[in-house]
Amino acid sequence: MITRKIFPFLVAAFLMVSFSSAAQAEFFSISAGVPVSHNLSNSNLESDGVSGYLVHFKLPIMIGLGMESYETKIKYSDPSVSDMKLATNMVDIFWLTPIPVINVTLGAGVGTADLSCSVADGTKCSSYYDKGAVTQLWAQLGISPIPFLDVHVSYHSVSGDVKGKGSNSDLNVGGTVIAVGASIIF
């Protein structure tokens, strides 16, 4: 009976102390991550793995800058095309929301996408496609298991095309990227 009266009091006290205390201010942070999946929205292109990196630097004003570079191996429906890869490079700007306990980051990026492959007749994808422009909106959710360390997962919604040469039409290379990483907070 006493437990029923004490337990809600303890929970309420814990929540008040946890959420009413001042959040630890980040002066500066460095984040590194890796993409773990890349799903392409184009039905003719299927991801066969992604590798690369994401690096972000948060400034004292809760705004940050970053860069991403990753390469996606692609399974293409035409068997005459082999070793197809999509190289994506982006520059990001982001904002870390002032929410205590969890770290929510919202960002946007611009960059380029470049398609490379080998065709059975000996030509390369560069004969058919030029570099294209890509943009993205992304969100990241992180937690701090210990002070000065944040682990996070991010979701990137990418849109853009590589430009077709001659009679080739532009090729949609948009899709979604999921990445994981960690930040060191100073």
LOROTOR-94541 format. One record per residue (C-alpha): residue in three letters; x, y, z. Coordinates in steps of 0.2 Angstrom, whole numbers, padded with zeros to 4 digits, always signed. Example, Ala and Ser with C-alpha at 12.3 -4.5 7.8 and 13.67 -1.06 7.14 Angstrom:
ala+0062-0022+0039/ser+0068-0005+0036/
end
This chain:
met+0000+0000+0000/ile+0014+0012+0004/thr+0023+0007-0012/arg+0008+0013-0022/lys+0009+0030-0014/ile+0028+0031-0015/phe+0031+0025-0033/pro+0021+0038-0042/phe+0030+0051-0031/leu+0047+0044-0035/val+0043+0044-0054/ala+0036+0062-0054/ala+0052+0068-0044/phe+0063+0059-0056/leu+0054+0067-0071/met+0055+0084-0064/val+0073+0083-0060/ser+0078+0075-0077/phe+0068+0087-0088/ser+0069+0103-0077/ser+0088+0103-0075/ala+0098+0113-0088/ala+0104+0103-0103/gln+0123+0101-0105/ala+0128+0114-0117/glu+0139+0108-0132/phe+0152+0120-0136/phe+0158+0110-0151/ser+0156+0093-0157/ile+0164+0081-0171/ser+0153+0068-0178/ala+0158+0053-0189/gly+0147+0040-0197/val+0145+0027-0210/pro+0130+0023-0222/val+0122+0006-0218/ser+0109+0006-0232/his+0105+0015-0248/asn+0088+0011-0256/leu+0086+0019-0273/ser+0069+0025-0279/asn+0072+0020-0297/ser+0065+0003-0300/asn+0079-0001-0313/leu+0092+0001-0300/glu+0095-0010-0285/ser+0108-0006-0271/asp+0120-0020-0268/gly+0129-0012-0253/val+0135+0005-0249/ser+0152+0011-0241/gly+0159+0028-0237/tyr+0158+0041-0223/leu+0149+0056-0215/val+0158+0069-0206/his+0150+0084-0197/phe+0156+0098-0186/lys+0144+0107-0174/leu+0148+0125-0170/pro+0144+0134-0153/ile+0129+0142-0161/met+0119+0125-0163/ile+0122+0126-0182/gly+0134+0114-0190/leu+0143+0110-0207/gly+0147+0093-0214/met+0152+0083-0229/glu+0146+0065-0235/ser+0155+0054-0247/tyr+0148+0037-0251/glu+0148+0024-0265/thr+0134+0012-0269/lys+0136-0004-0279/ile+0121-0006-0290/lys+0113-0021-0298/tyr+0106-0016-0315/ser+0093-0025-0324/asp+0103-0025-0340/pro+0115-0040-0340/ser+0127-0031-0353/val+0131-0018-0339/ser+0143-0023-0326/asp+0152-0015-0311/met+0140-0001-0309/lys+0143+0011-0295/leu+0135+0028-0289/ala+0147+0040-0281/thr+0138+0053-0271/asn+0147+0068-0263/met+0137+0081-0252/val+0140+0096-0242/asp+0128+0098-0227/ile+0121+0112-0216/phe+0112+0107-0200/trp+0104+0113-0184/leu+0104+0104-0167/thr+0088+0106-0159/pro+0088+0112-0140/ile+0079+0096-0133/pro+0086+0089-0117/val+0090+0070-0115/ile+0089+0066-0134/asn+0098+0075-0148/val+0088+0079-0163/thr+0097+0086-0178/leu+0089+0093-0194/gly+0099+0096-0210/ala+0100+0099-0229/gly+0113+0095-0241/val+0118+0098-0259/gly+0131+0089-0270/thr+0134+0078-0285/ala+0131+0060-0291/asp+0142+0052-0303/leu+0138+0035-0311/ser+0152+0023-0317/cys+0150+0006-0325/ser+0157-0005-0339/val+0146-0010-0354/ala+0149-0026-0364/asp+0154-0017-0380/gly+0169-0009-0370/thr+0161+0008-0367/lys+0159+0016-0350/cys+0144+0025-0342/ser+0153+0041-0344/ser+0149+0040-0362/tyr+0130+0040-0358/tyr+0129+0050-0342/asp+0137+0066-0335/lys+0138+0070-0316/gly+0121+0076-0309/ala+0116+0087-0295/val+0108+0079-0279/thr+0100+0087-0264/gln+0094+0080-0248/leu+0084+0083-0232/trp+0089+0073-0217/ala+0085+0070-0199/gln+0096+0062-0185/leu+0091+0055-0168/gly+0105+0053-0155/ile+0107+0049-0137/ser+0122+0051-0125/pro+0125+0035-0115/ile+0140+0044-0106/pro+0145+0062-0105/phe+0154+0069-0120/leu+0148+0054-0132/asp+0133+0054-0143/val+0128+0039-0153/his+0115+0042-0167/val+0106+0036-0182/ser+0101+0047-0197/tyr+0089+0046-0211/his+0093+0055-0227/ser+0080+0058-0241/val+0090+0061-0257/ser+0083+0067-0274/gly+0092+0070-0290/asp+0097+0064-0307/val+0113+0060-0317/lys+0112+0069-0334/gly+0109+0059-0349/lys+0121+0063-0364/gly+0114+0064-0382/ser+0097+0054-0384/asn+0099+0046-0366/ser+0087+0053-0354/asp+0091+0058-0336/leu+0093+0044-0324/asn+0084+0046-0307/val+0096+0042-0293/gly+0086+0048-0278/gly+0082+0037-0263/thr+0085+0035-0245/val+0101+0033-0235/ile+0102+0027-0217/ala+0118+0030-0207/val+0124+0027-0190/gly+0138+0036-0181/ala+0145+0044-0165/ser+0149+0061-0159/ile+0162+0068-0147/ile+0156+0083-0138/phe+0168+0096-0131/
end
